Amino acid sequence: MTDTETNPETDGGIDAGTGTESGYDGDSRGDTTPVPIADPELSADARERVTAILEDGRLADGPEVRAFEEEFATYCGANEGVATSNGTTALHAALEAVGLDDGDAVITSPFSFVASANAIRLAGGTPVFADIDPETYTLDPADVRRILADRDDVVGLLPVHLYGLPADMPTLCAIADEHDLFVVEDACQAHGAKVDGQRVGTCGDAACFSFYPTKNMTTGEGGMIVTDRDDVADRAASFVNHGRDVSGTGSYDHVCLGHNFRMTSIAAAIGRVQLERLPKFNRTRRENAAVYDEELADLPLETPTVPTDRRHVYHQYTVRTDDRDALAATLAERDIGTGIYYETPIHRQPAYETVSTAAAQLPAAELAADEVLSLPVHQELSAGDRRTVVEAVRDHFTSQ
Ligand SMILES: Cc1ncc(COP(=O)(O)O)c(C=O)c1O
């Protein structure tokens, strides 16, 4: 890594949990230097592309943003992309675009970054929390069915592809079809993940990505909605630009209420270069995860479960143990960054006290919050870093 991140993290990032802040050159890292939980890589090409934008002078919305939208949508196998200022605004705009009305209920996961549920509230809806599958940490379809049997105000599902592992989209989409619900995928942590060989982003009505620096690819701050539905793309593109008429007149005609959720050209320039590198980043993350799977298999902790129909892209490599806090302390003593995503489920957050559905009993999410710990798995880890992490985890359990 060549840039030092000092931004207070929205998603438990570089300095989160027991994580150590990174700010050194990964190439010169040896076994004794800290191993951060995240380490975004910005190549010389990204700097060149940003310089070109600065020289060109079109810094806001423009051709660079349109090119990034097209390239990212193509990568996902979707028809349309709409760039946004971050993942939260992507979710908000997508919910508006699929027709969420004030007071409508949307089922989502309580075990996610708070933005998943905040976006529903910001768009005027009410989040309803279904419990998670304790193996995959994603929305449990059986609990979704239980809720749908009880209430008739639910209009949509917002599953979260947590840690880079897709939710059970075939089952969730079948439920959505039966009940005539929209599906907006929170793919903010899952760039390039697949279900049944198909990239996330094309399973539901729309999918939303974040390009925050800790993510598998970054634009600094940034987000993207992808969709196969032209009507959703048009409404989202209008909403992120103050409800401007998207019919191409370029005029100041505003056909509905909207926000300024636009992406800058500088962010798009970085994103286009990062997208070219995403397949390599994901390959490296998967290789790192395979090493951990093998080296930690005999220890008393749970390594990630990946159902056979899904391709995990390891935004996080998350283990589970009832000795979580002591394990995190051992790793911190050795300057190894870890993260707890998420220590407090959303329905237990103070900001959710007034949300009526937050009183739900969600035992799987609550137990996961007590037991999960994410280890460094990013694309900048060296073989020495991986060894350092494996040895520290092994020492922790074998010295007990
Ligand atoms: C699951 C999830 N949803 C939504 C978001 C919101 O994205 P952003 O931070 O870019 O607004 C994030 C990331 O931070 C996330 O991890």
The ligand as a Gaussian input file, in Angstrom:
#p B3LYP/6-31G(d) Opt

LIG

0 1
 C      -22.889000      -4.649000       3.902000
 C      -22.688000      -3.193000       3.648000
 N      -23.742000      -2.462000       3.235000
 C      -23.619000      -1.155000       2.966000
 C      -22.412000      -0.501000       3.087000
 C      -22.352000       0.969000       2.834000
 O      -21.368000       1.320000       1.922000
 P      -20.623000       2.744000       2.062000
 O      -19.762000       2.696000       3.272000
 O      -19.851000       2.847000       0.792000
 O      -21.688000       3.762000       2.162000
 C      -21.298000      -1.241000       3.487000
 C      -19.958000      -0.654000       3.593000
 O      -19.429000       0.052000       4.210000
 C      -21.435000      -2.612000       3.805000
 O      -20.397000      -3.325000       4.227000

